[in-house]
Amino acid sequence: MKTNWTEINDSHLYYQEHNGRIIGMAHRLGVSGPWYIAKVCEDLSVDFTPIGNYIDLKSAKSAVEVFWNIHNNTFDAPQNDLLSVNTVV
């Protein structure tokens, strides 16, 4: 999945290049505070989930990128597959 950052109205949006879907964001927490918040969006039906507060924009953006690198390298088995595993007693 190829991704990129863009800035819109002081919010830095992390999106998938092939479809333009926004999957993360980093923005200043409050109007004049020195802190930034990082958020991700895993599901289109759910709002952005905060993943942390950071001292600078670079750290907040890095947190979003690390989140998606881990997520993309993790095997997610469907719940039904997990329940159908045979166990030997």
Summary of the structure (lengths in Angstrom):
residues: 89
radius of gyration: 16.5
end to end distance: 41.3
largest distance: 60.7
contacts: 210
relative contact order: 0.17
helix: 24%
strand: 34%
